[in-house]
Amino acid sequence: MLKIKNIVKEFSNIKAVDNISFEVSKGSIYGLLGPNGAGKTTTIRMIMNIIQPDSGEILIGNRSSLEGSKLNIGYLPEERGLYQKAKVRETIIYFATLQGMSHGNASEKADQWLERFDLTKNENSKISELSRGNQQKVQFIITVISDPKLMILDEPFSGLDPVNQKLLKKILNEYKSKNTTIIFSTHQMEQVENICDSICLINKGKVIKEGNLNEIKNEYGENIVEVEFQENVKVLPKNILLDQKTLTNTIRGKLSDSTKINEMIKKLTNEYDIKGFSYFKPKLEQIFLKLVEGEKDE
């Protein structure tokens, strides 16, 4: 659905985006991650044809992003673009007609979305009278009302409470099931882990890790396992697990290069009353910090 090829963008001799490449499959949810100033928003603005790359190519559905006005893309910017003195329902309908919808269709869809986000009671309120979270809901409705085939969301969970974050995730998964491609940038790693298929981690304008999320987590799991015991076991022989950490009735450690998981299970079940085994996968936040701080060390 989206192919980024070696894009570069420079501002005042500073490379905000430095030779970035990645691909996003149709019908997937893709996380664009990185610390502040990494180049995420600049990359999104180039995809949206708001600014042009100095070099490189951006293809959306095998068409150049320069033809963006002809493509059905929903864009939620990090900085809200709402008219503060306009009324909620009128604003949604206005933006929907800009996306090519008839006034009647836009009006019908606006009512459906207002009801789903519990905003019907606010439909005649001015945007400025809404809370930050409710303004974010309106911005999201504007993004999805025309059922775009590609959505680009910059910090979509900003300002939303846990109940509405859950609703937003449900809606994103509904669109994914309809083969919609979703790219979003966020600092909330937990949200990425819950819904993303693949990620691209950017730092200092460069890609430092990209690919399937589960594969990346397995890679950084470093062959670590957790063993849960029926009784309290404080330590295991080092020829079974290295670098052990003991939790309540659980020991986490690293398999030695010569030890296979089946061999470890056989040894332990012969000597202990075992409740369960599992591979330990690090949190995405741990991987993020390791990669970004590793770059700082270098």
N, C-alpha and C positions, 0 to 999 in steps of 0.2 A: 504493500500500500504506500509505503514511504521509503525512499532511498536517498541517503545523504552521502555525497561523494566529495571528500577532501575539501570541505568548505573552510574558508578563512575570512575573518573579519577583524580589521584593525582600526582602533580609534587613537589618534594622537600618538602614534608609534607604539601603542600597547596592543598586543594581539588578544582580543577578548575571546576569539574562537580560532584555534590553531590546528588546522588540518584534521577536522573531525569527520569521521565516517561511521555510519551505522544504518541498519535496515530494520523496518518494522513490518511484521507480517500482517496480512489482512485478518481482521477479526480478533486481534490480540489486544491486551492491555500492557502498555509499555511505560516504564518509569524512567524519567530523565532526572538524574540526581546529581547533587554536588553541593559544596559549601557556598556561602555567599560570594558573589563575584566570580563564580566558576565559568560562566558563559552560557548558562541554561536559558535565560530569558532572551539573550541575543540570538541564540540558536532558534528558539521558537519564533522570534520576530522575523527571522530570515525564512523559515518554513512558511510563515503567513504572508510573505512578500511585503512586509511593512518596511524592511530595509533589505538591501541586496548584499550578498557576499562579495568580497573582493575577488575571490576565485573559488572554484569548485562548482558543484551542481546539486540541485535539489529536484528530485522527481516525486510527484504524487500520482499514484496510479499510472505510472509510465508517462506522465505529462509534466512539463516543467512547471515549477511553482510560479513562474512568471504569468502563467495562465490561471492564477488563483481565483480571479473573479468569476471564472467559469466553473469552478469546482465547489461542491457542496461540503463546506468545512465549518464546523462549529468551534469557535474560539472563545475561551474564558481567560481574559488577561488577569495578571496578579493585581494590577491597579484597576479598580472598577471604572467602567465607562458609562455610568448612568447619569441621567439628567436629574439633578436633585429636586428641582421644583415640579417635575412632571409626576403624574399619578401612576401608580403601579401597573394597573391593567393596560392603560393607554401606552405606557412605555414598552411593555411586552409585545403588544400588537404592532406598534410602530417598527420595532426591530425585526419582527417576523415578516412584515411586508417588505422590508429592505432585503430580506433573504429570498424574496420571490413568492411568498405565500399570498393568497387572496385575503382580503380583509375578513371575509366570512370564515374561512378556514383558520386564520390566525386567531380570531375571536373565540372560536370553539375550542381550539387547542389551549389557548391562554386560560380559559375557565377550568379545563381539566388539570392543568399543571398547578394552578393556584389552589385548587382543592387538594391535590396530592401533597403539596407543601404546607397545607394549613394556612394559606394566605388569603383566602376568599374574603375574610373580614377586613383585610387591609387593601382590597383592590382599588379603592378610591382615595387611599392615603398618598401623600407625596413621598417620593423616595427618601427625602431627608428625614421623614418622620419614623422611618424603619430603623430597627436595631442593625448592628453590623452583620449579624448572622442572617437576618431576613433580607438584607440587601444582597448578600451572597446568594441566597436562594433565587432571587429575581434574576441576578446575573447568570446563574446556571440555567434557569428556564429559557432565557434568551438564547443561550448557547445550543440547547437541544431541541427547541420547539420545531425546527424544520427537519428533524430526524436526519442529521448529517451522517455521511458515511465515514467521515474522519472527524474526531474530536481532539482538540488540543487544549488542555486544561492546565493553567498555571496556578498552583496552590489552591485547588478546588475546595479543600476542607477548611480553609481559613475562616475563622469566625463561627464555625458551626459547632453546636454542642454534640455530645456523644449520640443522642437520639437521631439527630439529623445527619451526622456522619454515617451512621448505620443505614439510613434511608438512601443517602447518596451512593454508598457502595452497592446497595441493592439495585439501584437504577443503572449504575455503570455495568453491572453484571447482566442486567436485562438487555442492554444495548450490545454487549459482547455476544450474547446468545443470538442476536440478530445480525451478526457478522460485521458490526461496526468496529472500526479501529480506534483505539483510545490511547492518546499519549498524555501523560501528565507529569508535571514537575511538582515536587513537594519536599519539605523537610521532615515530614512525618513518616519515619521509616516503618512504623507499625502498619500504617495504611498500605504502604508498598508491598510489604510481606503478605498482607491479606488478599490483595487482588491482582498483583502484577504477574504476568507470565515471564517477561524479560525486563532487564534494566540496562541503562547506560550510565556509568558513573563518570562525571566530568570534573576535572580539577585544573585550575589555571589554564582553561581553554582547551585542554587536551582530554581525550578519552583514556581513562586509566583502567577501566574494566567494563566489559560489555558482554551480554549473553543471557542465556536462560537462568532465571533466578535460582531454581533448585540445583542446577549444576554448579553455580557459583558457591552456593552454601555448602554443597558437598565438598567442593574443592578446598574450602577454608575450614572444613570440619576436621581436617588433618587426622583422619582415622581415629577419632575419639569416640569412645563408647561409654554408656552409663549402665551400671548393673544395679538392680534393685533387689534387696534381700528381704526374706521374711523376718530375720532376726537382725540385731544390730552388729554389723561387721565394720571394724574400724580401718583395716588395711588388708591389702592382698599382696601375695608374693610379687616381686618386681619382674619375675619372668612371665607373669600374666599381663600386668598393666604397668605402664610407666607414668610418671608425672601425676600421681593420684591425688584427687581431691575428694574428701569425705563429706557427704551431706547426711541427712537423717535417713538411715537404712539404705543409702545409695552411695556408690563409689563411681566417680568419673575418672577415666584415665585414657592414655593413648596406647594403642596396640603397637608393640615393637614391629619392626619391619619384617621379622621372621615369623611372627605369630598371625595365624589366620583366625577369623572370627569363629569358625566352627570348632577349631582347636580350643579356643578360649572357653567357649560354652561347655564343651565336653569336660574340660578340667574343673570348671567351677561347679557344674551340676553333680560331679562326683564327690565334691567336698562340702558344698553349701546348699542351703535351702533357698533356691532362687525364685524370686517373684517375677522378674522380667528383665529383658535386655533391650537396649535401643542405641542407635547411632546418635551421637550428639551433633546437632547442627547449630552453628553460631547464629545469633541474631544479626540481621542485616546491619543494624547500627554498629555492631562490633566490627564487621567487615569494612564498613564505611570508614570508621575511625582508623582502623589499621592501615588501610590504603592511603587515606588522606594524610594521616600523621607520618606514615612512612615516607611520603613524598616530601614532607617538611624536613624530615631528618636528612634526606639526601641533599 
